Amino acid sequence: MPTTKKVSKKTTKTAIDKSTDKITLEAIKGSAGIISTIAKRLNLSWHAAEARIQKYPETLKAFQGEREGILDMAEATILTAIKQGDTGSAKWLLSTIGRKRGFTEKQEIEISGGISVNLVPLDESL
């Protein structure tokens, strides 16, 4: 008489999670971290895809890696433009990354302590 192995719901759930995790990882690869692209690959809504990415630590890490890769690519493009003499790109880079060195078009002032404000009524006769 053949024996059947009893599978618990927990074991089945783990197998499904691992399968879903693997499918989601494949959908993330080459997506540039764009959730609508991942959603289309998984045939899910944007919100369902985002929830699935957030659910598994491995998929979240892969998603974040895709986003970081795109940022690296953008930084490389800006640096290439700067090396080619693009002053607009150089100014933009200085106003963002170089802000701590004082390269900014606006002044940022930090105030510690309290500020007192006196409200003076407008003279309506003026």
Buried (B, 14 or more C-beta within 10 A) or exposed (E): EEEEEEEEEEEEEEEEEEEBBEBBBBBBEEBEBBBEBBBBBBEBEEEEBBEBBEEBEEBBEBBEEBEEEEEEEEEEEBEEBBEEEBEEBBBBBBEEEBEEEEBEEEEEEEEEEEEEEEEEEEEEEE
